[in-house]
Structure formats: C-alpha cells, structure tokens
Amino acid sequence: MDDPLLSVRGLTVQFTSGGRVSRALDGVDLEIRAGETVGLVGETGCGKSATALAVMGLIPSPPGRVVAGQVFFEREDLLTKTGAELRRLRGAGISMIFQEPMTSLDPSFTIGSQLAEVLEAHRGLAGRAGRQAALALLEDVRLPHPERVLGQYPFQLSGGMRQRVMIALALSCRPRLLIADEPTSALDVTVQAQIFALLRDLQARLGTAVLLITHDLAVVAENCGRAYVMYAGRIVETAPVAALFGQPRHPYTRGLLGAVPGRGAGMRVIPGEVPSAARYPAGCRFWPRCAHAMDRCRTVHPPLSEPDPGHHVACYLYGP
C-alpha cells in the first residue's frame, strides 16, 4: 500500500501548571491515507483536540509542549519544521475546522475580508480574482445569497451558516488533509446532517483526507471508514468502523457503545470518571472503571495487539 498521508508515532504532549505536569497525550499512534475519513473518538478531556493541535503545530507553549514522538505528513516530520514552514503548510497542506466558529472567525471583519486574506496569503488571489474565488467557495458550501454573506459579519449569521463559512475557509486552499474537531457539536440534528453531507460531497470532489474528531459514535458510524478510540491520552482500540461497532474489543469501547441509546439492552453507564491528566493511574488507565481488570492491568499498560487483521486493541484480554 502507499505510504500514509499522515503518520503519527509516539506523540507525547505535556502541560505544566502550578508546578504540576500533566501528560495530555502519551505515545499516541495513528495514520491516515489519502482520501479516507478516519474518526478519533472518546470522552471529553481524553486528548482528541490536543492531538489535532499537536499535528497542526498549535500546542500553546507555555504551558504545553511536545516532549516526544514524530508527526509525518507526506514523509516530512512536522515537529522539525520552523514556525514559518508550518504557517506555509497550514491551509495548503493541512487545514482545520474548529469546534466553535465564533472563536475562530474574527468578529470585527466581514466574511469576505477573512476569505480574501486566506486566498491572498496562500493562493496569491487578490482584488476581483480574490472576490470571485471567495464567492465560489461560499457557493460550494451551499450558503444562500453568497454575495450578501460576503459583506456580513460573523454575528449576523446563524450557527449553521458560520460553520459553512469555516468549511469554506478550511477548504479554500484545497488541503490534502482536513482536521474537523467536533465540527457540529453546537448545531441541531438537522443542521448536523446537512454539514456532514456537505463534507462528504466536498471530499468526494476534492479527494481530501479527513480526520474527524468527535465524542459522537453515530457520527463515526455514518461518516468514517476507520476509527481510533482514545482514553486518557492513549489509543486503546482501532479498527475499520464495521468491525469496531460489530465486535468491539476493549472494555472501554464496549462501554461507549453500551451508553448509546437504542442499542439493544438499554443504555448503560460506564462506572467512575475519566481521570485527570495530572493523576493518571499506573498501568492501563481504564482499570479503575473496568469489570475485567487483572493484577497486571494495574501496573503495566498493555501494548496494542491484533486479535483480528486490521483490528488493534490495548487490552490484556487479547494480548500476551
């Protein structure tokens, strides 16, 4: 097979606050191939957004920093790039849709001026050419009355319209990889469906690979070919979506699926709470909440094993 478009190896990120060190990511491995959609799923606070920020080179320093690992994009390690090199890569190579568009769009500039800035910086389009390109982008994301939207400010748009503008900005430079971090969490179900249908259509036309970050398993099932399950800063399971939902292996994955309404035996709650990054337990970080925990789970984190081809799980129920 071709080399992955994105290959993350042993990514470790820590934050320091008040003299206390918290390891938000600890040895994360994942990869994405050209044109595919991959899900990264887990509870709030598990490290999903930190993974995206680390890939983009946007971990705030201080208090955070990448302390180990490699992030290869098209065979080049992004962690060795300068700030200027990363700025050139963002947009044209990798782009990102953030969770809340009102924190990403500048409230003091019109939508047209914000699109124009991106198009001039990355594609050299200015003046009439830039305006026409901006208008075409808004038409691509199916915004009604795109001419009018160009002259409007973010606060004048609905949540769904702002998210479409964010998608237009993210895709303005035809990136090879799009990272979508909870892109519809603040939207109602009908608008969510419209946004994901739009993303699928644009991906099919542009061939862009997508890393979809979410806590919603239904979103993963409907939109992704493969998925990674993250818990407390580590990947605990990865598989094609059909296998992950049809035969989940890790107790945490089974717990997540059991907590989804309408999946058979009624909704079940995972006991306990996600541990703080400053107080992760030794060994497997899920063992305090796991009904199958063994003595060794409490001392040594299990490596990823492969009980079925392409299906990897970090659990002593399956590994050596």
C-alpha positions as CSV (number, residue, x, y, z in Angstrom):
1,M,0.0,0.0,0.0
2,D,1.0,3.6,-0.4
3,D,2.6,5.4,2.5
4,P,0.2,7.1,4.8
5,L,-0.6,10.8,4.1
6,L,-0.3,11.4,7.9
7,S,1.6,9.2,10.3
8,V,1.8,10.0,14.0
9,R,4.2,7.9,16.0
10,G,4.6,8.0,19.8
11,L,3.2,11.5,20.1
12,T,3.5,12.7,23.7
13,V,2.3,16.2,24.9
14,Q,2.5,17.6,28.4
15,F,1.2,20.7,30.1
16,T,2.7,22.4,33.1
17,S,0.6,24.4,35.5
18,G,1.4,25.5,39.1
19,G,4.5,23.3,39.1
20,R,2.4,20.2,38.2
21,V,3.0,18.3,35.0
22,S,0.0,16.8,33.2
23,R,0.6,14.4,30.2
24,A,-2.3,15.1,27.9
25,L,-1.0,12.6,25.2
26,D,1.2,9.6,25.9
27,G,2.6,7.7,23.0
28,V,-0.3,8.2,20.5
29,D,0.0,6.4,17.2
30,L,-2.4,6.9,14.3
31,E,-2.3,7.2,10.5
32,I,-4.5,8.4,7.7
33,R,-4.2,7.6,4.0
34,A,-5.0,9.9,1.1
35,G,-8.7,10.3,0.5
36,E,-10.0,8.4,3.6
37,T,-12.1,9.6,6.5
38,V,-10.8,8.5,9.9
39,G,-12.6,9.0,13.2
40,L,-11.0,9.8,16.5
41,V,-13.5,9.2,19.3
42,G,-13.5,9.4,23.1
43,E,-15.0,11.3,26.0
44,T,-14.4,15.0,26.7
45,G,-10.9,15.5,28.0
46,C,-9.3,12.4,26.6
47,G,-6.8,14.2,24.4
48,K,-8.6,14.4,21.0
49,S,-8.2,18.1,20.5
50,A,-4.7,18.1,21.8
51,T,-3.8,15.5,19.1
52,A,-5.2,17.8,16.4
53,L,-3.4,20.9,17.8
54,A,-0.1,18.9,18.0
55,V,-0.4,17.8,14.4
56,M,-1.1,21.5,13.4
57,G,1.8,22.8,15.5
58,L,-0.6,24.8,17.6
59,I,0.0,23.5,21.1
60,P,0.3,26.7,23.2
61,S,3.8,27.0,24.6
62,P,3.8,27.6,27.5
63,P,2.1,25.8,29.2
64,G,2.2,22.9,26.7
65,R,4.9,21.2,24.7
66,V,5.5,18.1,22.6
67,V,8.1,16.1,24.5
68,A,8.3,13.0,22.3
69,G,7.2,11.5,19.0
70,Q,7.0,12.2,15.3
71,V,4.3,13.6,13.1
72,F,5.0,12.7,9.4
73,F,3.0,14.5,6.7
74,E,3.9,13.4,3.2
75,R,7.0,11.8,4.7
76,E,8.2,15.0,6.4
77,D,8.4,15.3,10.2
78,L,6.3,18.4,11.1
79,L,7.9,18.5,14.6
80,T,11.2,19.5,13.0
81,K,9.6,22.4,11.0
82,T,10.1,26.1,11.8
83,G,7.1,28.3,12.6
84,A,7.3,29.9,9.2
85,E,7.4,26.5,7.4
86,L,4.3,25.4,9.4
87,R,2.4,28.6,8.6
88,R,3.0,27.9,4.8
89,L,1.8,24.3,5.3
90,R,-1.4,25.2,7.2
91,G,-4.2,25.8,4.7
92,A,-2.5,24.4,1.7
93,G,-1.4,21.1,3.2
94,I,-3.4,20.6,6.3
95,S,-6.4,22.6,7.3
96,M,-8.7,22.5,10.4
97,I,-12.3,23.2,11.2
98,F,-12.5,24.2,14.9
99,Q,-15.3,23.3,17.2
100,E,-16.8,26.8,17.8
101,P,-16.7,29.1,14.7
102,M,-17.4,32.2,16.8
103,T,-14.0,31.7,18.5
104,S,-12.3,31.2,15.1
105,L,-13.9,33.9,13.0
106,D,-12.8,37.5,13.7
107,P,-15.9,39.4,14.8
108,S,-14.5,42.7,13.5
109,F,-14.1,41.7,9.9
110,T,-16.6,40.7,7.2
111,I,-16.7,37.2,5.9
112,G,-15.5,38.4,2.6
113,S,-12.4,40.1,4.0
114,Q,-11.5,37.0,6.1
115,L,-11.8,34.8,3.0
116,A,-9.8,37.3,0.9
117,E,-6.9,37.3,3.5
118,V,-6.6,33.5,3.2
119,L,-6.9,33.4,-0.5
120,E,-4.2,36.1,-1.0
121,A,-1.8,34.6,1.5
122,H,-2.0,31.0,0.2
123,R,-3.1,31.3,-3.4
124,G,-2.0,34.8,-4.4
125,L,-5.5,35.9,-5.3
126,A,-6.4,39.5,-4.7
127,G,-8.9,42.1,-5.9
128,R,-11.5,40.9,-8.3
129,A,-9.9,37.4,-8.6
130,G,-10.0,37.0,-4.8
131,R,-13.6,38.1,-4.6
132,Q,-14.7,35.7,-7.3
133,A,-12.8,32.9,-5.6
134,A,-14.4,33.8,-2.2
135,L,-17.8,33.8,-3.8
136,A,-17.2,30.4,-5.4
137,L,-16.2,29.0,-2.1
138,L,-19.5,30.2,-0.4
139,E,-21.4,28.7,-3.3
140,D,-19.5,25.4,-2.9
141,V,-20.7,25.2,0.7
142,R,-24.2,26.0,-0.4
143,L,-24.7,29.2,1.5
144,P,-27.8,31.1,0.4
145,H,-27.2,34.5,-1.0
146,P,-23.4,34.3,-1.0
147,E,-23.0,37.8,-2.4
148,R,-24.7,39.2,0.7
149,V,-22.8,36.9,3.1
150,L,-19.5,38.3,1.8
151,G,-20.4,41.6,3.3
152,Q,-21.8,40.3,6.6
153,Y,-20.1,39.9,9.9
154,P,-20.0,36.5,11.8
155,F,-22.6,37.7,14.4
156,Q,-25.1,38.3,11.6
157,L,-25.0,34.6,10.6
158,S,-26.7,31.6,12.2
159,G,-24.6,28.8,13.7
160,G,-25.0,26.6,10.7
161,M,-24.0,29.4,8.3
162,R,-20.9,30.2,10.4
163,Q,-19.9,26.6,10.3
164,R,-20.3,26.5,6.5
165,V,-18.1,29.6,6.3
166,M,-15.5,27.8,8.4
167,I,-15.6,24.9,6.0
168,A,-15.1,27.3,3.1
169,L,-12.1,28.8,4.8
170,A,-10.7,25.4,5.6
171,L,-11.1,24.2,2.0
172,S,-10.1,27.4,0.3
173,C,-6.6,26.2,-0.5
174,R,-7.6,22.6,-1.4
175,P,-5.8,20.9,1.5
176,R,-4.7,17.3,1.3
177,L,-5.8,16.7,4.9
178,L,-8.7,18.3,6.7
179,I,-9.0,18.0,10.5
180,A,-12.5,18.5,11.7
181,D,-12.7,19.0,15.5
182,E,-16.3,18.4,16.7
183,P,-17.5,20.4,13.7
184,T,-21.2,20.1,14.5
185,S,-21.4,19.8,18.3
186,A,-23.2,23.2,18.7
187,L,-25.7,22.6,15.9
188,D,-29.1,20.9,16.0
189,V,-29.5,17.5,14.4
190,T,-30.9,18.6,11.1
191,V,-28.1,21.1,10.5
192,Q,-25.6,18.5,11.6
193,A,-26.8,16.1,8.9
194,Q,-26.6,18.9,6.3
195,I,-23.0,19.8,7.3
196,F,-21.8,16.2,7.1
197,A,-23.5,15.6,3.8
198,L,-21.7,18.7,2.6
199,L,-18.3,17.5,3.9
200,R,-18.8,14.1,2.2
201,D,-19.7,15.8,-1.1
202,L,-16.7,18.1,-1.0
203,Q,-14.4,15.3,0.0
204,A,-15.6,13.2,-2.9
205,R,-14.9,16.1,-5.3
206,L,-11.6,17.2,-3.9
207,G,-10.1,13.9,-2.7
208,T,-9.3,15.4,0.7
209,A,-8.5,13.1,3.6
210,V,-10.4,13.8,6.8
211,L,-9.6,13.3,10.5
212,L,-13.0,13.6,12.2
213,I,-12.7,14.3,15.9
214,T,-15.9,13.6,17.9
215,H,-17.4,12.1,21.0
216,D,-20.5,11.0,19.0
217,L,-20.3,7.4,17.9
218,A,-23.2,7.8,15.5
219,V,-21.2,10.4,13.6
220,V,-18.3,8.0,13.3
221,A,-20.6,5.2,12.1
222,E,-22.1,7.3,9.4
223,N,-19.0,9.1,8.1
224,C,-15.8,7.2,8.7
225,G,-14.1,4.1,7.3
226,R,-11.8,3.5,10.2
227,A,-11.7,4.9,13.8
228,Y,-9.4,5.2,16.7
229,V,-10.8,5.1,20.3
230,M,-8.9,7.3,22.8
231,Y,-9.0,7.1,26.5
232,A,-7.0,9.3,28.9
233,G,-4.4,10.3,26.4
234,R,-3.8,6.9,24.8
235,I,-5.2,5.0,21.9
236,V,-7.0,1.9,23.2
237,E,-8.5,0.4,20.1
238,T,-8.5,1.0,16.3
239,A,-10.3,-0.9,13.6
240,P,-12.5,-0.5,10.5
241,V,-15.8,1.0,11.6
242,A,-17.8,-2.1,10.7
243,A,-15.6,-4.2,13.0
244,L,-15.4,-1.6,15.7
245,F,-19.2,-1.5,16.0
246,G,-19.9,-5.1,15.2
247,Q,-17.3,-6.7,17.5
248,P,-15.8,-4.1,19.9
249,R,-12.9,-5.5,21.9
250,H,-11.7,-3.0,24.5
251,P,-14.0,-2.8,27.6
252,Y,-14.0,1.0,27.2
253,T,-15.2,0.8,23.6
254,R,-17.9,-1.7,24.7
255,G,-18.8,0.8,27.4
256,L,-19.1,3.7,25.0
257,L,-21.3,1.6,22.7
258,G,-23.4,0.4,25.6
259,A,-24.1,4.1,26.6
260,V,-25.6,4.8,23.2
261,P,-29.5,4.9,23.4
262,G,-31.3,2.4,21.3
263,R,-28.6,-0.3,21.1
264,G,-30.5,-3.3,22.4
265,A,-30.3,-3.9,26.1
266,G,-30.9,-0.4,27.2
267,M,-28.4,2.4,27.9
268,R,-25.7,1.5,30.4
269,V,-23.4,3.9,32.2
270,I,-19.6,3.4,32.5
271,P,-18.9,3.5,36.2
272,G,-16.5,6.1,37.6
273,E,-15.0,9.1,35.9
274,V,-12.3,9.9,33.4
275,P,-9.1,10.5,35.5
276,S,-7.4,13.9,35.5
277,A,-4.3,14.1,33.3
278,A,-2.4,15.1,36.4
279,R,-3.4,11.9,38.2
280,Y,-3.5,9.1,35.7
281,P,-3.3,5.6,37.4
282,A,-0.4,3.3,36.7
283,G,-0.8,0.6,34.1
284,C,-3.9,0.6,31.9
285,R,-5.6,3.9,32.6
286,F,-9.1,2.3,32.3
287,W,-8.6,-0.4,35.0
288,P,-10.3,1.6,37.9
289,R,-13.5,1.5,35.8
290,C,-13.1,-1.9,34.2
291,A,-15.0,-5.0,35.3
292,H,-12.3,-7.2,33.8
293,A,-9.2,-5.6,35.4
294,M,-6.4,-8.0,36.4
295,D,-3.4,-7.5,38.6
296,R,-1.1,-6.7,35.7
297,C,-3.6,-4.1,34.4
298,R,-2.8,-2.1,37.5
299,T,1.0,-1.9,36.9
300,V,1.9,-2.1,33.1
301,H,0.0,-0.5,30.3
302,P,-0.9,-3.3,27.7
303,P,0.6,-2.9,24.2
304,L,-1.6,-2.9,21.1
305,S,-2.2,-6.4,19.9
306,E,-4.0,-7.6,16.8
307,P,-6.8,-10.1,17.6
308,D,-8.1,-9.8,14.0
309,P,-6.5,-8.4,10.9
310,G,-6.6,-4.6,11.0
311,H,-8.2,-4.6,14.4
312,H,-5.8,-3.5,17.2
313,V,-6.6,-3.3,20.9
314,A,-4.6,-2.4,24.0
315,C,-6.0,-4.9,26.5
316,Y,-4.6,-8.0,28.3
317,L,-7.8,-9.9,27.5
318,Y,-6.4,-10.3,24.0
319,G,-2.7,-9.6,24.1
320,P,0.2,-11.5,25.6
